[in-house]
């Protein structure tokens, strides 16, 4: 998906839910002029910082509690990236994350969401497997997570002032890439 994300030559990319920094590294390697802001919990950012030490002059670290709506994201972003991240949260929290993402996005910027949506699977057995991941999230993770249908993310993004402009299915084995812009 890097050619898709970098089609408009973004200079500032923000990875929300950056985890260990693997996606950020791919972006930094793909375009030598881009800077990447990694947003996550402090513990995750410490791991990402270690993993990206050689590229530290092109990264920014921003600690944030995704459950705190007062925790704003850095502004001026050309691209905001979220990969298999939003499914960790309740619909109310996802709406708040989309609202904060929109507030940090440049007027001509793009928000990309990569996730596994059970309603966008080519094969019924794939949808079944993804649907049955939800009990794990509910019982063992944080009690509010689930595997969503794509229209649920789209509706929440719309409520946050974002508009869907593209969906690409069959990314990898079972992912879909949603692209949003300012509504």
MOJO-V573479 format. One record per backbone hydrogen bond with DSSP energy under -0.5 kcal/mol. NH is the residue of the N-H (numbers start at 1). CO is the residue of the C=O. If there is no record, write none. Layout:
# MOJO-V573479
nh/co
NH/CO
NH/CO
This chain:
# MOJO-V573479
nh/co
4/1
5/1
6/2
7/4
9/6
13/35
14/79
15/37
16/14
16/81
17/15
17/39
18/15
18/39
21/18
25/21
26/22
27/23
28/24
29/25
30/26
31/27
34/31
35/11
36/58
37/13
38/36
38/60
39/15
39/37
40/62
44/41
45/41
46/42
47/43
48/44
49/45
50/46
51/47
52/48
53/50
55/52
56/53
58/55
59/56
60/36
62/38
64/40
66/64
68/65
69/67
71/68
72/70
77/104
78/12
79/12
80/110
81/14
82/112
84/82
84/114
88/85
89/86
94/90
95/91
96/92
97/93
98/94
99/95
100/96
101/97
102/98
103/99
104/100
104/101
105/101
105/102
106/77
109/106
110/78
111/180
112/80
113/178
114/82
115/113
115/176
117/115
118/116
118/148
120/117
121/118
126/123
127/123
128/124
129/125
130/126
131/127
132/128
133/130
134/130
134/131
136/133
137/133
138/134
139/135
140/136
141/136
141/137
143/137
146/87
148/146
152/149
153/149
154/150
155/151
156/152
157/153
158/154
159/155
160/156
161/158
162/157
163/181
165/179
166/179
168/177
169/167
171/175
172/170
174/171
175/171
176/115
177/168
178/113
178/176
179/166
180/111
181/163
183/161
